[in-house]
Amino acid sequence: MIEVEDELQRFIDAVRDSKTYREYDTARAVLKRDEALMEKVNAYRRKNFEMQNSDETEDLEERLEQYWMDNLELTDEPRVKRFLQAELALCRMLQEVTDRLVGSLNFE
């Protein structure tokens, strides 16, 4: 297990040193300077997550589209847009890592 923990720490360091993570961290720090804006972004993200993970699938695509349209003023703000794009890139990177890890193991 020690070998895995050592390699895991190296992997964590590599993620932290990646351009994707550094961009996310910078964008998050910029956004956090404006507490009110950060609260709005977190509320937006929370609601977006809840809608996408809801059991209510009827008209979900239409409801999401309307939600996104209703929040364009927020999401088009340059600091918010930069953060959301950086967050998405980081999430995609971590999803790819997870997919590759699980896919390369006989884990059923």
N, C-alpha and C positions, 0 to 999 in steps of 0.2 A: 504493500500500500504506500510505502514511503516513496517509491519510484513514481507512482501515479501522482502523489501530492506534489512532488518536485516538478514534474512535467506540467501539472495543472498550474502551478505558480508561474512557470515560464510562459504558459499560454495566456494567463491573465495579464502578465506584463506585456506580451505581444499585442493583446487587444487594446490595452491602455495606450500603447505606443502607436497604434494604427492611426492613419489619417482619418478614418471614419469616426473613431471614438474621440479623437482630439477635436474634430469639428463639432460633434455633439456636445462635448464638454464646454467648449467655448460658447456655442449658441445658447446652451442652458445657463451659463454664467451671465451672459448679456441679458437674457430674459429675466433672470432672478433679480436683477437690479431694480426692476419695476414690479413691486409686490402685487399691485392691483392687476397688472397685465398678466402676471404669472398665475394669479388666482383664476382669471378668466380662461386662460389656456388650459389649466388643470380641469376646470369644470367642463370645458369643451371636450377634452380628451376622455374624461370619465364618461360623459354622456355618449360620446361616439363609441367607446368600448362597450358600454351597456347595450346600446342598440345593436351592435354587430354580434354580440354574444347572447342576445335574447332568444327565448324560445318562440317569440312571436315573429314568425317569418312572413306572415301575410303582408304584402305591400312593403316589405323591408327595403328593397332597393329604392322605391319611390320615397319612402320616409327618410332614408339616409341622404338621398339627393336633395331633398327639401331642407334637411338639417344643414347640410354643407352650404347650400345657397343662402340660408338664413344667417350663416356665420361667416360669409365672405369678407365682411369688413374686418373681422378679427383675423382670419387666416391669411388675408392679403397684407397685413401689417408686416413690414420687412423682417423685424426681429422674430415674430411669430412664425412666419413662413420659413425662415432659415432654421429655426429650432425644429419645427415639424418635419421638414425635409431631412435634417440630420438625424432625428429620432427614427424616422422610417428607415434610413440607410443602416443605422446601427441594428435595428430590429431584424432587418433582412439578413445582415451579416451573421447575427447570432442564430437565426433560424437555419441558415445554411450550415453553420457549424453543427447544430443539433441534428439536422437531417443527415449530414455526412457521418457523424459519430454513430448514431443509431443504425443507419443503413449499413455501416461496415461491421457491425457486430451481429451475432446470432441472437438477437434480443427479440423475443416474441411475447 
